[in-house]
Structure formats: C-alpha cells, structure tokens
Amino acid sequence: MLQIKNNIQKLKSIINQKIKKNSMATNIWFFLVIFSVLILGFLWFFQIVFLDSYYKLYKTKELNNAAGELKKDYKKNNLNSLENIAMKNGICIEIYNENTNNYNGTYFNQGCMEFGNRNFDVKKDFIRSGENQKKYNLINNKFQNETLIYALKLDHNTYAFINASLVPLDSTITILQSQLIYITIVVLILSFVIGYFISKKISKPISKISQDAKKMADGNYNVTFSSNEDIYEINELVDTLNYTRKELSKTEELKRDLMANVSHDLKTPLTMIKAYAEMVRDLTYKNKKKREENLNTIINEADRLNLLVNDILDLSVLQNSGSNLNYQTFNLIELTNQIIKRFAILTEKENYKFIFKHPKEAIVLADKNKIYQVVYNLINNAINYTGKDKEITITISEKTKTYLVEIADSGAGIKKEDLKYIWDKYYHNEKKHKRNEYGTGLGLSIVKNILQNHKYKYGVSSSSKGSKFFFEIDKS
C-alpha cells in the first residue's frame, strides 16, 4: 500500500510539472476545448431544440415563394408551370373556380385531402371572407401532424389553395440526437488531442525563449534567441530580444570600461600623490627647489583628481535631474572668449593656436553655466585630439532662429563606425583607455546630456583632416 501511495504521489508531481495552471500551453489547450464544447452546444441547441420551429418557418417561406410565383404565372395565363412549382417545393396547389363550382386542377396532390371536410371548410371560409389572401394552420390529432394552408384570390371567381404538410420530426430528432452523440464524442477527443499539440507547438518556442531570457537576466549575453516556428509574432519577439541582448551587452561592456577607466584615473593621481609625498618626506625635504617641484606635482594631481570627481558628479546630476535648467540671456561670444583665456597657458608654453570666428555678438537664451561646460569640454576634447599643428578652430555663425557653434581640430579624425559611440562615457578609439592630458574622458558624455536636456541639435563630422563637433543654440 505504501508503495502504491508513493507511486500516486510521483504521478501527481509529474502531472503538476507537465500541466502548469497558468502556463500558455494549458490556457491554449483549455480555450480550444471550451471552443469545441461551445460549438457542440450550439449544434445541440439548434438541431434539437429549434428544429421544429425552423422547419415550420422554412415551410412557411416555401409557401410564400410559391404564392408569389403562382400570381405571376396566373397573370401570364401560364398554368402549365404550376406543377413544376409544386414538385420543386413539395407542396399541393389547388385552383378553384367559383362559377363552375369545381377545381380547374390539382398539382402534386399527395396529402391534398388529408383533412377531408375540414379542408373543404377552410376553402369555404376563405371564399366567404372576401380577403385576397389568408393563412390557415390545421392540426390532425389522429396522425399528430400539421398542415399549413395559404389561400389566395387570383381574380373575382378563381382561388388558389396552397398547402404543405409538416411531417412529424420526432424520428428525425431521435436520429440527429444519436448522430450528435457520436459527433460530440469524436469532436471532444479531437479537440483534446489537437488542442494539446497546438498548445505545445505554440508554447514550446516561447518556453525556450523564456529560458534563454532567464540566462540573459543572469548576465549571460552570449545566449542567442532563435525559433524554428513560422509565426510572425514569435519571430518578431526573437528579433527584439536579440537586439536587446546586443544593446545590453554593449551597455555591460561600457559599464566595465567605465569602472576600469574611472579606477585607472583615480588610481593614477593617488599613486603619484603618494609617491611624491614620500619623496618630499624622505629625500627632497631639505632641497627647496626639488621640494617645490614635488609639491607642485602633488597639487596638480590633486586638482586633476578633483576635476575627475566633479565631472562624475556633474554627469550623475545631469542624468538624474536633467530638466532643471536655469535659463538666462547672455552673449555667447563673451562666454567663448572667457573659455579660450583659460587655455592661454597652452598658447604660451605649448604653441597651441585658437582660431575664433564669430559675428559681433550672439545673444542667446540658455543655461549659461551648462553651455559654459559644453563649450569648455568641446574645446578641451579638440586640444586632446588635434594634429601636429596644434590648431583648434571655433566658429559661431548666425542662422534664422539659432546660432551654430562648430569646434574643429586638425587630428587624424574618427572612424565612421565609431562616430555613434563617441558620446558614451570613456569611449575611445581602439578600446584602449588613454589618460587624457587635459581632461577626464567624460567630457563628451556631459556635452550630450546638457544638449539633450536643452533639446538642441548636435552632432559630429569627421574625416582624415580632423573632426568637427557642432551644436545649435536658440537666439534670445
């Protein structure tokens, strides 16, 4: 007994694993079975419950159609076609002439006199009524059947009586019930079996996609989503997930690069600060000149460390609260000249050339401090990547509603396939981090966020003769 109970528990466990309550396969299978049951229910309802009513309605319609055809043919004096009408519709047509007190003809007379005197009484009743048409419904209690009579006045003395016998449908209904029982059993079995395979066919690729998606959620971006099913929605889902996987993989790679690069840029000045501090303490504390050189190096590296931390904080603030802009009116020419003066030491000591082309004034409406960062970072980027001539060109030109700001270097340029990535944090050619001499590597990412928050157009063009960064700023 214990073994049997264990086997039953195992069977229940297997069933629960195979048939999950809210799984797609179970739902598809369930709805297909319910659909089949509903169809069978409609068949039973209309074939059994409403068969009598539908049969009577159908025969009444036949009488109406026959009456219409009879009128047309009588007007054309074409009584030869009445037999065809009677045969086609399975009805009895009798033409009665009041003057001669007899029938001109009887067509398809099977059952025409089933009701004997009652039939004759109906005809007398209609002739006396003076109506043009009238319908009668006679029930024969002896044979438990019913006859529909359509009485029609053709002219002053001629009448037509069209009748159709309603055959009892008890035996027909019994046959249909027996037939529907077998049909119901077969259809239910088929719906269970076909529903199972259809649900499996549709749910199987989605289950596989779900399993692969879980792997991707765990950080495995090497998984590839695929489907052998020729189903548009599933194939579209596969394409979307593959695209998502690629983008997440890029994001993860950029995240790793960012961590590595930030760590590198933090570690380098900290190492140098420590090394030069130890040098001052142990070696050069008595040599004034050497001591001051070492201390200046420590100060420069501390400044660089402070610049990196500030850039990281600025970028974080921009991404989290980008819409908090302080708009004001200012002269973009004056702002740019202030920034160029900050790089005057490079002109004096390292022979950098700053060429500034601009109109007399450019009054704009924007967040002044943020635009200062944009122009500063773009010039700083041009300094890092300009050519041997050390030439940086800043151009401000007037357009209808905006000013176009262009900052160009004379370097080797950027590869076409790399252009869309240069706005990412720490992105650089050849994927090798380079400690920028005059920046932190976050400048272009800060520029992108500021310009996007202002909703300004921006971009870059590049060739072997150098790169040109540009943006448009609204006039005041």
C-alpha positions as CSV (number, residue, x, y, z in Angstrom):
1,M,0.0,0.0,0.0
2,L,2.8,2.4,0.9
3,Q,4.5,1.7,-2.5
4,I,1.2,2.5,-4.3
5,K,0.8,5.7,-2.4
6,N,4.3,6.8,-3.3
7,N,3.7,6.0,-6.9
8,I,0.5,8.0,-6.9
9,Q,2.3,11.0,-5.3
10,K,5.0,10.7,-8.0
11,L,2.4,10.7,-10.7
12,K,0.7,13.8,-9.3
13,S,4.0,15.5,-9.2
14,I,4.7,14.7,-12.8
15,I,1.3,15.9,-13.9
16,N,1.7,19.1,-11.9
17,Q,5.1,19.7,-13.6
18,K,3.7,19.0,-17.1
19,I,0.4,20.9,-16.7
20,K,1.1,24.2,-15.1
21,K,-2.0,26.0,-14.1
22,N,-1.3,29.4,-15.7
23,S,1.0,28.3,-18.5
24,M,0.4,29.3,-22.1
25,A,0.1,25.6,-23.2
26,T,-2.6,25.0,-20.6
27,N,-4.5,28.1,-21.4
28,I,-4.4,27.5,-25.2
29,W,-5.5,23.9,-24.7
30,F,-8.2,24.9,-22.3
31,F,-9.6,27.6,-24.7
32,L,-9.6,25.2,-27.6
33,V,-11.5,22.6,-25.7
34,I,-14.0,25.2,-24.4
35,F,-14.4,26.5,-28.0
36,S,-15.2,23.0,-29.2
37,V,-17.7,22.5,-26.4
38,L,-19.5,25.8,-27.3
39,I,-19.7,24.8,-30.9
40,L,-21.2,21.4,-29.9
41,G,-23.6,23.2,-27.6
42,F,-24.8,25.4,-30.4
43,L,-25.3,22.3,-32.6
44,W,-27.3,20.5,-30.0
45,F,-29.4,23.6,-29.2
46,F,-30.3,24.5,-32.8
47,Q,-30.5,21.0,-34.2
48,I,-32.7,19.6,-31.4
49,V,-34.5,22.4,-29.6
50,F,-35.2,24.7,-32.5
51,L,-35.5,22.1,-35.3
52,D,-39.4,22.1,-35.2
53,S,-39.6,25.9,-35.2
54,Y,-37.0,26.2,-38.0
55,Y,-38.8,23.5,-40.1
56,K,-42.1,25.3,-39.8
57,L,-40.5,28.7,-40.7
58,Y,-38.9,27.1,-43.7
59,K,-42.1,25.6,-45.0
60,T,-43.9,28.9,-44.5
61,K,-41.3,30.6,-46.5
62,E,-41.7,28.0,-49.3
63,L,-45.5,28.7,-49.3
64,N,-44.9,32.4,-49.6
65,N,-42.4,31.9,-52.5
66,A,-44.8,29.5,-54.3
67,A,-47.7,32.1,-53.9
68,G,-45.6,34.8,-55.4
69,E,-44.6,32.6,-58.4
70,L,-48.3,31.4,-58.8
71,K,-49.5,35.1,-59.0
72,K,-47.0,35.9,-61.8
73,D,-47.8,32.8,-63.8
74,Y,-51.6,33.2,-63.4
75,K,-51.4,36.8,-64.8
76,K,-49.4,35.4,-67.8
77,N,-52.0,32.7,-68.1
78,N,-49.3,30.2,-67.7
79,L,-50.7,27.4,-65.5
80,N,-48.5,24.8,-67.0
81,S,-45.6,25.8,-64.7
82,L,-47.7,25.2,-61.5
83,E,-46.8,21.5,-61.5
84,N,-43.1,22.4,-61.5
85,I,-43.7,24.8,-58.6
86,A,-45.5,22.2,-56.6
87,M,-42.9,19.5,-57.3
88,K,-40.0,21.8,-56.6
89,N,-41.3,22.9,-53.2
90,G,-43.1,19.6,-52.2
91,I,-46.4,21.3,-51.8
92,C,-50.0,20.9,-53.0
93,I,-51.6,23.6,-55.3
94,E,-55.4,23.6,-56.0
95,I,-57.1,26.0,-58.3
96,Y,-60.9,26.5,-57.6
97,N,-63.4,28.3,-59.8
98,E,-66.5,29.6,-58.0
99,N,-68.7,29.9,-61.2
100,T,-68.2,26.3,-62.2
101,N,-68.1,25.1,-58.6
102,N,-65.3,22.7,-59.4
103,Y,-61.4,22.6,-59.4
104,N,-59.6,23.6,-62.5
105,G,-56.6,21.5,-61.5
106,T,-54.7,19.9,-58.7
107,Y,-50.9,19.7,-58.7
108,F,-48.9,17.4,-56.6
109,N,-52.0,16.2,-54.8
110,Q,-50.2,14.0,-52.2
111,G,-51.9,14.9,-48.9
112,C,-54.2,17.5,-50.5
113,M,-57.3,15.9,-49.0
114,E,-55.7,14.7,-45.7
115,F,-58.2,16.8,-43.7
116,G,-61.3,15.9,-45.6
117,N,-64.2,18.2,-44.7
118,R,-62.0,20.4,-42.6
119,N,-60.0,21.2,-45.7
120,F,-63.2,22.0,-47.6
121,D,-64.4,24.2,-44.7
122,V,-61.2,26.2,-44.9
123,K,-61.8,26.9,-48.6
124,K,-65.4,27.9,-47.9
125,D,-64.3,30.2,-45.1
126,F,-61.7,31.9,-47.3
127,I,-64.2,32.5,-50.2
128,R,-66.8,34.0,-47.9
129,S,-64.2,36.2,-46.1
130,G,-63.7,38.3,-49.3
131,E,-60.0,38.7,-48.4
132,N,-57.2,38.5,-51.1
133,Q,-55.0,36.1,-49.1
134,K,-55.1,34.3,-45.8
135,K,-53.1,31.6,-43.9
136,Y,-54.5,28.6,-42.0
137,N,-52.9,26.2,-39.7
138,L,-54.7,22.8,-39.3
139,I,-53.7,20.1,-36.8
140,N,-54.6,16.4,-37.4
141,N,-54.9,14.9,-33.9
142,K,-55.2,11.4,-35.4
143,F,-51.9,11.4,-37.2
144,Q,-50.3,14.0,-35.0
145,N,-49.3,16.2,-37.9
146,E,-49.9,19.7,-39.1
147,T,-50.8,21.3,-42.4
148,L,-50.2,24.9,-43.5
149,I,-52.6,26.4,-46.0
150,Y,-52.1,29.5,-47.9
151,A,-55.3,30.8,-49.5
152,L,-55.0,33.2,-52.4
153,K,-57.6,35.1,-54.5
154,L,-56.4,35.2,-58.2
155,D,-59.4,37.0,-59.7
156,H,-63.1,37.6,-59.0
157,N,-64.1,33.9,-59.3
158,T,-60.8,32.0,-59.1
159,Y,-59.0,31.0,-56.0
160,A,-55.8,29.1,-55.2
161,F,-55.1,27.0,-52.2
162,I,-51.5,26.1,-51.5
163,N,-50.8,23.7,-48.6
164,A,-47.8,21.9,-47.2
165,S,-47.9,19.1,-44.7
166,L,-45.5,19.3,-41.8
167,V,-44.2,15.8,-41.3
168,P,-43.6,14.9,-37.6
169,L,-39.9,15.2,-36.8
170,D,-39.7,13.0,-33.7
171,S,-37.9,10.2,-35.6
172,T,-35.7,12.8,-37.3
173,I,-34.8,14.4,-34.0
174,T,-34.0,10.9,-32.5
175,I,-31.7,10.2,-35.4
176,L,-30.0,13.6,-35.0
177,Q,-29.6,13.1,-31.3
178,S,-28.0,9.7,-31.8
179,Q,-25.7,11.1,-34.5
180,L,-24.8,14.2,-32.4
181,I,-23.8,11.9,-29.5
182,Y,-21.1,10.2,-31.7
183,I,-20.1,13.6,-33.2
184,T,-19.7,15.1,-29.8
185,I,-17.5,12.3,-28.5
186,V,-15.3,12.4,-31.7
187,V,-15.1,16.2,-31.7
188,L,-14.2,16.3,-28.0
189,I,-11.5,13.7,-28.4
190,L,-10.1,15.5,-31.4
191,S,-10.2,18.9,-29.6
192,F,-8.4,17.4,-26.6
193,V,-5.7,15.8,-28.8
194,I,-5.3,18.6,-31.4
195,G,-5.6,21.3,-28.7
196,Y,-2.7,19.6,-26.8
197,F,-0.4,19.5,-29.9
198,I,-1.3,23.0,-31.0
199,S,-0.7,24.4,-27.5
200,K,2.7,22.6,-27.4
201,K,3.6,23.9,-30.8
202,I,2.9,27.5,-29.9
203,S,4.2,27.4,-26.3
204,K,7.4,25.4,-26.9
205,P,9.3,28.1,-28.7
206,I,8.1,30.7,-26.1
207,S,9.2,28.4,-23.3
208,K,12.6,28.2,-24.9
209,I,12.8,31.9,-25.3
210,S,11.8,32.4,-21.7
211,Q,14.6,30.0,-20.6
212,D,17.1,31.9,-22.7
213,A,15.8,35.2,-21.3
214,K,16.5,34.0,-17.8
215,K,20.1,33.2,-18.8
216,M,20.4,36.7,-20.1
217,A,18.9,38.1,-16.9
218,D,21.7,36.3,-15.0
219,G,24.3,38.2,-17.1
220,N,24.9,35.6,-19.9
221,Y,24.9,37.8,-23.0
222,N,26.3,35.0,-25.2
223,V,22.9,33.4,-25.5
224,T,21.2,33.7,-28.9
225,F,17.5,33.7,-29.2
226,S,16.1,31.6,-32.1
227,S,12.9,30.0,-33.3
228,N,12.1,27.4,-36.0
229,E,8.4,28.3,-36.0
230,D,6.9,30.2,-38.9
231,I,4.9,32.5,-36.5
232,Y,5.3,36.2,-37.1
233,E,4.8,37.4,-33.5
234,I,7.3,34.8,-32.2
235,N,9.9,35.7,-34.8
236,E,9.4,39.4,-34.1
237,L,9.9,38.6,-30.3
238,V,13.1,36.7,-31.1
239,D,14.4,39.6,-33.2
240,T,13.6,42.1,-30.4
241,L,15.3,40.0,-27.8
242,N,18.4,39.5,-29.9
243,Y,18.5,43.3,-30.4
244,T,18.0,43.8,-26.6
245,R,20.8,41.3,-25.9
246,K,23.2,43.2,-28.1
247,E,22.4,46.5,-26.6
248,L,22.6,45.1,-23.0
249,S,25.9,43.5,-23.9
250,K,27.2,46.9,-25.2
251,T,25.9,48.6,-22.0
252,E,27.6,46.0,-19.8
253,E,30.8,46.4,-21.8
254,L,30.7,50.2,-21.4
255,K,29.9,49.7,-17.7
256,R,33.0,47.6,-17.3
257,D,35.1,50.0,-19.3
258,L,33.7,52.9,-17.2
259,M,34.6,51.2,-13.9
260,A,38.1,50.2,-15.2
261,N,38.7,53.7,-16.6
262,V,37.5,55.6,-13.6
263,S,39.5,53.3,-11.4
264,H,42.5,53.9,-13.6
265,D,42.1,57.7,-13.5
266,L,41.5,57.7,-9.7
267,K,44.4,55.4,-9.0
268,T,47.0,57.2,-11.1
269,P,46.9,60.6,-9.4
270,L,46.5,58.9,-6.0
271,T,49.7,56.9,-6.7
272,M,51.6,59.9,-7.9
273,I,50.4,62.0,-4.9
274,K,51.6,59.3,-2.5
275,A,54.9,58.8,-4.4
276,Y,55.8,62.5,-4.5
277,A,54.7,63.0,-0.9
278,E,57.0,60.1,0.2
279,M,59.8,61.7,-1.9
280,V,59.4,65.0,-0.1
281,R,59.3,63.3,3.2
282,D,62.3,61.1,2.6
283,L,64.5,62.7,0.0
284,T,63.9,66.3,-1.0
285,Y,62.6,67.9,2.2
286,K,65.9,69.8,2.5
287,N,66.2,70.8,-1.2
288,K,63.9,73.7,-1.6
289,K,63.8,73.6,-5.4
290,K,63.1,69.8,-5.6
291,R,60.7,70.0,-2.8
292,E,58.6,72.7,-4.5
293,E,58.6,70.8,-7.8
294,N,57.4,67.7,-6.0
295,L,54.7,69.7,-4.1
296,N,53.5,71.3,-7.3
297,T,53.2,67.8,-8.9
298,I,51.1,66.8,-5.8
299,I,48.9,69.8,-6.2
300,N,48.4,69.3,-10.0
301,E,47.5,65.6,-9.4
302,A,45.1,66.6,-6.6
303,D,43.5,69.2,-9.0
304,R,43.2,66.5,-11.6
305,L,41.6,64.2,-9.1
306,N,39.2,66.9,-8.1
307,L,38.3,67.6,-11.8
308,L,37.5,63.9,-12.3
309,V,35.3,63.7,-9.3
310,N,33.5,66.9,-10.3
311,D,32.9,65.5,-13.8
312,I,31.5,62.3,-12.4
313,L,29.2,64.2,-10.1
314,D,28.1,66.6,-12.9
315,L,27.2,63.7,-15.2
316,S,25.3,62.0,-12.4
317,V,23.3,65.2,-11.7
318,L,22.6,65.7,-15.4
319,Q,21.3,62.2,-15.9
320,N,19.1,62.2,-12.8
321,S,17.7,65.7,-12.9
322,G,18.3,66.9,-16.5
323,S,15.3,69.2,-16.8
324,N,16.5,71.6,-14.0
325,L,17.9,74.3,-16.2
326,N,18.3,77.9,-15.3
327,Y,17.6,79.8,-18.5
328,Q,19.1,83.3,-18.9
329,T,20.1,85.7,-21.6
330,F,23.9,86.1,-22.3
331,N,26.4,86.8,-25.0
332,L,27.8,83.6,-26.4
333,I,30.8,85.4,-27.9
334,E,31.9,86.8,-24.5
335,L,31.4,83.3,-22.9
336,T,33.6,81.6,-25.5
337,N,36.4,84.2,-25.1
338,Q,36.4,83.6,-21.4
339,I,36.9,79.9,-22.0
340,I,39.6,80.4,-24.6
341,K,41.5,82.6,-22.0
342,R,41.5,79.6,-19.6
343,F,43.7,77.8,-22.2
344,A,46.1,80.7,-22.6
345,I,48.9,78.8,-20.9
346,L,48.8,76.2,-23.7
347,T,49.3,79.0,-26.2
348,E,52.2,80.4,-24.3
349,K,54.0,77.2,-23.3
350,E,53.0,74.6,-26.0
351,N,52.2,76.8,-29.0
352,Y,48.5,75.8,-29.3
353,K,46.5,78.1,-31.7
354,F,42.9,79.0,-31.1
355,I,41.2,80.5,-34.1
356,F,37.9,82.1,-33.2
357,K,35.5,83.2,-36.0
358,H,32.3,84.9,-34.9
359,P,29.8,87.8,-35.6
360,K,29.9,90.9,-33.5
361,E,27.6,89.4,-30.9
362,A,25.4,86.4,-30.3
363,I,22.7,86.9,-27.7
364,V,21.3,83.5,-26.7
365,L,18.8,82.1,-24.1
366,A,20.0,79.0,-22.3
367,D,21.5,77.8,-19.0
368,K,24.8,79.8,-19.0
369,N,26.7,77.5,-16.7
370,K,25.7,74.4,-18.6
371,I,26.6,75.9,-22.0
372,Y,29.9,77.0,-20.5
373,Q,30.6,73.3,-19.7
374,V,29.6,72.3,-23.3
375,V,32.0,74.8,-25.0
376,Y,34.8,74.1,-22.5
377,N,34.5,70.3,-22.9
378,L,34.4,70.5,-26.7
379,I,37.5,72.8,-26.9
380,N,39.2,70.5,-24.3
381,N,38.4,67.5,-26.5
382,A,39.8,69.3,-29.6
383,I,43.0,70.0,-27.7
384,N,43.5,66.3,-26.9
385,Y,43.0,65.2,-30.4
386,T,44.2,68.0,-32.7
387,G,47.1,67.4,-35.1
388,K,50.8,68.4,-35.0
389,D,49.9,72.0,-35.9
390,K,48.0,72.2,-32.6
391,E,45.3,74.3,-34.2
392,I,41.7,74.5,-32.9
393,T,39.1,76.4,-34.8
394,I,35.9,77.7,-33.1
395,T,33.2,79.1,-35.4
396,I,30.0,80.8,-34.4
397,S,27.6,81.6,-37.3
398,E,24.2,83.1,-37.3
399,K,21.1,81.2,-38.6
400,T,17.4,82.2,-38.7
401,K,16.4,81.2,-35.2
402,T,19.7,79.8,-33.8
403,Y,23.4,80.2,-33.7
404,L,25.6,77.3,-35.0
405,V,28.6,76.6,-32.9
406,E,31.4,74.5,-34.5
407,I,34.6,73.4,-32.8
408,A,37.1,71.6,-35.1
409,D,40.5,70.0,-34.6
410,S,43.1,69.0,-37.2
411,G,43.8,65.5,-36.0
412,A,43.5,62.1,-37.7
413,G,39.7,62.0,-37.4
414,I,37.3,59.3,-36.2
415,K,36.4,56.2,-38.0
416,K,32.9,56.2,-39.4
417,E,31.8,53.2,-37.4
418,D,32.9,54.8,-34.2
419,L,31.0,58.1,-34.6
420,K,27.9,56.9,-32.9
421,Y,29.8,55.7,-29.8
422,I,31.9,58.7,-29.1
423,W,29.3,60.3,-26.9
424,D,29.5,57.3,-24.5
425,K,31.4,57.6,-21.2
426,Y,35.1,56.9,-21.7
427,Y,34.6,55.7,-25.3
428,H,37.8,55.9,-27.3
429,N,39.3,54.5,-30.5
430,E,40.8,51.0,-30.4
431,K,39.2,50.4,-27.0
432,K,42.4,51.2,-25.1
433,H,42.0,53.7,-22.3
434,K,44.2,56.7,-22.7
435,R,44.7,59.1,-19.8
436,N,43.8,62.4,-21.4
437,E,46.3,65.1,-20.8
438,Y,43.8,67.8,-20.3
439,G,40.6,66.0,-19.4
440,T,38.8,63.1,-17.7
441,G,37.3,61.2,-20.6
442,L,33.7,62.1,-19.5
443,G,33.5,65.4,-21.4
444,L,31.6,64.4,-24.5
445,S,29.1,62.4,-22.4
446,I,28.4,65.6,-20.3
447,V,28.1,67.6,-23.5
448,K,25.5,65.1,-24.9
449,N,23.4,65.2,-21.7
450,I,23.4,69.0,-21.5
451,L,22.4,69.5,-25.1
452,Q,19.7,66.8,-24.9
453,N,18.3,68.5,-21.8
454,H,18.2,71.8,-23.8
455,K,16.7,69.9,-26.7
456,Y,19.4,71.4,-29.0
457,K,20.6,69.7,-32.2
458,Y,24.1,68.5,-32.0
459,G,26.5,66.1,-33.8
460,V,29.9,65.5,-35.3
461,S,31.5,65.1,-38.7
462,S,34.9,63.7,-39.3
463,S,37.5,63.0,-42.0
464,S,41.2,62.3,-42.2
465,K,41.8,66.0,-41.9
466,G,40.1,66.3,-38.5
467,S,36.9,66.2,-36.6
468,K,34.2,68.9,-36.2
469,F,31.8,69.0,-33.3
470,F,28.7,71.2,-33.6
471,F,25.5,72.3,-31.9
472,E,22.8,74.8,-32.4
473,I,21.7,77.2,-29.6
474,D,18.5,79.3,-29.5
475,K,18.6,83.0,-30.0
476,S,17.2,85.2,-27.3
